[in-house]
Amino acid sequence: MVDMDDIQKLNLTRRYRPKSMSEYIGNERLKETVLGWLGTGHRPQTILLRGSTGGGKTTMARLIAKEYLCENRSIETGACGECASCQAVDRYIATGNTDDLVNIVEINASKDNGIAAINAVLEEAYYPSFDGSWKIYILDECHRISIAAQNSLLKLVEEPPENVLFMFCTTDPEKMLDTLLNRCNIKMDVKKPTEEQMAKLLYTICAKEGVPCDRRGLSLIVDRSELVIRQALMDLENVIVQQGDVTYESVIKVFDEKPNSLYFDFFECLLNKDTFRYVSVLHKIKSTMTLKEFVRNLTNFTKRGIYIFNGVDLEGITTNEIHNMKNLFKRFSLTEQGLLLDFLTKVNDGDVETNLLLLGFKGLSSKMLDDEGADSVIMESNSDVAKENIVTAEGKKEISRQRQNRSNESVKSAIENISIEEALDIFN
């Protein structure tokens, strides 16, 4: 049994983030390809990393950046891990602190998607770095960059300044300009790890931490994670903290006791229209994880809940959890389930925290679609930004009202006279 004092210090998602290509789980052929062209001295200046959410695109981009910046890189083994640049990247990977990353700029396009943010990059990229090494720009969720901003990048990406690298990470390359995609020197598909690779990673972590485990317990965690390493590590840590081991019996017990209590609490406050408690829960969430992580996890939780409510068999689900999920999601009408899914697809547009707070105050009722909600941040779309910058305040309300009416008609049409099977098709 692991010491409980040590358990309280665990933060597996940070401690076990890969800091080298050898520690990166999955995508073996991709890693071989990257190390291959790095070994030849080839340094492409525009790289596209595409794949599903949670697959490891941003992590791969950071590791590639480390390889470019290493001061003593070996052809055989890659980045040394000891020079000042490697240590700065390692600290960033472990802590999320960018203070030491003079030559790496990460842009979260779900927040900085406009022309102003890209113009700042355009201006800065033409200046050489202080130490003469590479300047690296990682554009995460780059499909969210506005079309105008993407157009402004074209010339820079086609003829980037010397020793400047752009890496575009996206789950939806179809939303990017073809002309921008065609200017990427290297295009790589990043896939989630296999179940076997995930189980092996969790077993290795348990061994290093001195935590007893068995294969059935680890497999259950893997099944529930949807092969997202971050989620698997969060679930693993949750079980360790509560039980001290990761046996099948312990995993079952934790999951039956609602390990996703934050998400249950979030929805309980929303359903009960308990604004005061909702704000408190949201504040607690902020102290536990980033709001971006919460939205991603909440989306997965919601999809699983809707499937379970509609009788779909999912792996890694206990009988008690099925009962809890059904009791929760039966309290949402089909209209509200549709509105919830629609909200989760848009919550990252604009300020995430503001959108979540507005959800708590306005709720998932028809009030979200009436005239009073016309200027709601929740319903705003980044595609309207350019138009809204040149119209009057009254015009803004009219545009938002029309957009909301279309959304309302779409939801209404989707839920009328449908069977359970047809409803599942909608959610798929």
LINRAFEN-V525813 format. One record per backbone hydrogen bond with DSSP energy under -1.0 kcal/mol. CO is the residue of the C=O (numbers start at 1). NH is the residue of the N-H. Records with the same first field share a line. If there is no record, write none. Layout:
CO: NH  NH
This chain:
3: 7
4: 8
6: 9
7: 10
11: 15
12: 16
14: 17
27: 31
28: 32
29: 33
30: 34
31: 35
32: 36
33: 37
34: 38
35: 39
36: 40
37: 42
38: 41
45: 166
46: 186
47: 168
48: 188
49: 170
50: 190
52: 55
56: 60
57: 61
58: 62
59: 63
60: 64
61: 65
62: 66
63: 67
64: 68
65: 69
66: 70
74: 78
78: 74
83: 87
84: 88
85: 89
86: 90
87: 91
88: 92
89: 93
90: 94
91: 95
92: 96
98: 101
100: 102
103: 136
105: 138
107: 109  140
108: 111  112
111: 113
113: 146
114: 118
115: 119
116: 120
117: 121
118: 122
119: 123
120: 124
121: 125
124: 127
135: 165
136: 105
137: 167
138: 107
139: 169
140: 109
141: 144
142: 145
146: 150
147: 151
148: 152
153: 157
154: 158
155: 159
161: 164
163: 135
165: 137
166: 47
167: 139
168: 49
169: 142
170: 51
172: 175
173: 176
177: 181
178: 182
181: 184
186: 48
188: 50
194: 198
195: 199
196: 200
197: 201
198: 202
199: 203
200: 204
201: 205
202: 206
203: 207
204: 208
205: 209
206: 211
212: 246
214: 218
215: 219
216: 220
217: 221
218: 222
219: 223
220: 224
221: 225
225: 228
228: 232
229: 233
230: 234
231: 235
232: 236
233: 237
234: 238
235: 239
236: 240
237: 241
238: 242
239: 243
240: 244
246: 214
247: 251
248: 252
249: 253
250: 254
251: 255
252: 256
255: 258
260: 264
261: 265
262: 266
263: 267
264: 268
265: 269
266: 270
267: 271
268: 272
269: 274
273: 275
274: 278
275: 279
276: 280
277: 281
278: 282
279: 283
280: 284
281: 285
282: 286
283: 287
285: 288  289
290: 294
291: 295
292: 296
293: 297
294: 298
295: 299
296: 300
297: 301
298: 302
299: 303
300: 304
301: 305
302: 306
303: 307
304: 308
305: 309
306: 310
307: 312
308: 311
318: 322
319: 323
320: 324
321: 325
322: 326
323: 327
324: 328
325: 329
326: 330
328: 331
329: 332
333: 337
334: 338
335: 339
336: 340
337: 341
338: 342
339: 343
340: 344
341: 345
343: 346  347
346: 349
351: 355
352: 356
353: 357
354: 358
355: 359
356: 360
357: 361
358: 362
359: 363
365: 368
366: 369
370: 373
371: 374
373: 376
381: 384
382: 385
384: 388
385: 389
387: 390
392: 396
393: 397
394: 398
395: 399
396: 400
397: 401
398: 402
399: 403
400: 404
401: 405
402: 406
403: 407
404: 408
405: 409
406: 410
407: 411
408: 412
409: 413
410: 414
411: 415
419: 423
420: 424
421: 425
422: 426
423: 427
424: 428
